[in-house]
Structures are given as structure tokens and as C-alpha cells.
């Protein structure tokens, strides 16, 4: 376990395919990979955060505070819920569990994960136009989603991502970013 490092960056105008003006009215989706889970022989769905993961989740609270999220959605897996629960408690926000944000199933291909995540994220964006929302999910789901918005995002980039990796997407309805 190393230092807990957090950084937030705002994209410049060139990162908005639809232009900055339209991006400002798009839904801001903060998509977060869960903090570090416990290792060992624990059923995947029930795998809790490690001690370090709990520290990561606590450290996320002040970092996320300024995002002004209208809603928080999470995979129903124990580690994702534990990652965002401290923030939800602090901000008095309900934590909404969505089964479709759960880890990919055996035999589910990356294109299938991508399509599932695009559908889920599009639905959340439609439900929260021009608002900020936080979505906590799993690394494979984040990878699938990122391949939908950046075709060059491959296994090498995915492998370099750590736990509690967060991406900001400006989502314009069903058309995406």
C-alpha cells in the first residue's frame, strides 16, 4: 500500500466533441472504480474493502465533496457500496444500487460489457439532465465504457489503472459524449 493520491482535472475545450457550450449542459458523470478490495477466498459479490481500501474510501469524501452530485449509483457488490457509502452519508445522498453496474459475468465479452455500460450510463444521463452524478462500478466495466468513448483505450491503459480510478464524462443524452 502506498500513499493515497487523488487528483481532479477538468478537460479543456478540445476534449468536448460537441463543443464546450453543449458540454456545459450535458450530464457530468463521474465514473469511479471501487477502492482496493480484500484478497483471499471470499465470494466475489461479498468481497469487502481491505483496510487500505477503507482508507481510500474515507479519503474520497473531501475529494468528491466539491462535485455537487445530485445522485449516487453503485454496483450492488460490497466493495463498490463501501467505496461510496462514506460520501453518501456525508452528503445526505441516497445510495442507489443497480445490478447492471455489477461485475461482468462469465462469458460476457468486452463489447457486451461496453454495450451494457453505454445503455446504463445513457439511462442515468437521461434521468439527470445537466446534473452531476457519481457512478461506482468495477474495473472491467470502466474499461468497457471507456472503449466506447475512446477506441484507443486498450488493455495496456486499463492495466495501468488502479483502484478508485475516476473518469469524468460529459454525456449528451443517448449520443454519449
N, C-alpha and C positions, 0 to 999 in steps of 0.2 A: 504494500500500500504506500502510495506516495502522497504528495500534497494534493489537496482538493483545489483544483484550478477551474475557475469559471470565467468565461468572457462572453460578452454580448456584443455583437456587431450589427450595425444597420447597413443594409445593402445600399449601394449608390444607384443613381438613376438608370445606369446601363443594365442593372440586374432585373429590371422590370420589363418584360417583353411587351406589355401593354402600355408602357409609359408610366411615369411617376404619378400623374394626375389620376389615372384609373386605379393604380395600385393603392392609392390612399383610400379609396372607397371599398377596396377588396377586404375580405376577411383575413385577418392576420392569424395564421395557425402556427403555434409553437409546438412542434412535434418533438417529443422527448423520449429518449431511450431510458429504461429503468436504471436505477443505481445498481451497484455491484451486489449480485446475489450470493447467498451462501453456497458453498460447494458440498459435495457429498451425495449420498444415496437418499435423496429427498424427491418425492413426486414433483414433477415439473410444475404443475399448476399451483402447488402449495409451497414452492421454494421461497423462503423468506430472504430478506436482505441480510448481508453479512454485517458485522459490526461496522466495518468501513462504509458499507452501503447506507447504513442508518446515518452515519456522519454526513455522507454525501446528500442524503435527503434533507437533513436539517440545514445544511449549508445552502441548499437551493432556495430556501424560503426567502431570505432577503434579496437574493438574485432575481427571483420571479416576482417579487412584490411590485416593482415598477411597471410590470407588463399590463396591469389593469385587465385581467382576463374576466370575461363575462361568464365563462363556464369551463369546467374541467372534465375531461373524458379519459377513461383508462380501460386498458385490458383488465379482465377480472382476475388475473393471476396475482398472487400475493405480493410478489416483488414490485409490480407496477403500482398497485394500490398503495403500498408502503412508501414508494418514492414520492408520490404527490399528496398523500394524506396530510403531512405536516403543513404544506402550503394551503390546502383547503381549510384546515382548522384555523389557521392564522387569518385567512381572508374571508372566513364565513361563507365558503362556497360549497355547494353540494358536489360530491364526487360521483359521477355517473359512470357505471360500469357498462362496457359494450363488448359482448362476446366476439364481435367481428374484429376487434383490436387485439384479440388473443394471438398467441404464438402460432406460426404456420403449422399445419397438420402434416402428418406423414404423407408423402407423395405429392404435396402441394408444390408446384413449380414456382420459380421466381416470377414469371409472367402472370401466373394466377394470383400470387401474393400482391403484385403490383396492381392488378385489376381490382382486387378486393379492397386494397387500401385507397385507391383513387375513388372508388364508389363510396366508401365510408367517409373519407375526407370531404368529398363533394357534398354529401348529405349534411355533414356538420356545418360546412360553409354556408349552404343554403339556409340552414336553421339559424345562423348567426351572421347575417349580412353586415358588413362594415364594423364588426366587433373583433376582439381578440379572444382566442380560445386556446387552452392548453390540452394537448393530447399526449398521454403516456402509453407507450407501446414497447415492442421488442425490436432488437437489432435487425432481424430479418425483415420485419415489416417496414422499418425505416428504410432499409436498403431497397426494398421493392418500390416504395413510394418515391424515393429519390431517383430511381431509374426512370420513372415516369416523367420527371421534370428535367432530368439531365442524363441523356443517353450515355454520356462518357463516364458516369459514376459506376465503376465496376467493382470486382471483388477486392482489388488492391486497396481502393479507397475505403470500402466497407471494413476491411480487416484492420485498418488504421484507426477506426472509430473506437472510442472507449465507452464505458458505461456512462450514463447520464449525458450522452451527446444530445444536443438540442439544435434543431433547424427551424428557421423562420421561413414560412411560405406565405406569400400574398396570393390568396386563392380567389379567382374571379368566377364564381358560380361553377357550373358544370364544365366550363372550359379550362379550369385549372389556372395555373399562373401565367 
